[in-house]
């Protein structure tokens, strides 16, 4: 198993679904800069990431909807990390009630 260990000023964890995504952006100190549910569209994500570019990395849990996000990050030259839920420290629960906590953790996982 390979781990992503490159340092960045900003880290973005995304809980991605078919029509919505929950985005959490942290700085290196672990402070939450953005914590929001939004439409799962390239435009919405690029708008959310704009203030933190070019120094941000995006992490998302591996599931069937991640392909467009990986392609978008490649096109926009944004580092992208795909993680398996069983191996991501932040994914301590699969319940909806802990989704926001998990996204903060996912952002920290790539840190």
Secondary structure, 3 states (H helix, E strand, C coil): CCCCCCCCCEEEEEEECCCEEEEEEEECCCCEEEEEEEECCHHHHHHHHHHHCCCEEEEEECCCCCHHHHHHHHHCCCEEEEECCCCCCCCCCCCHHHHHHHHHHHHHHCC
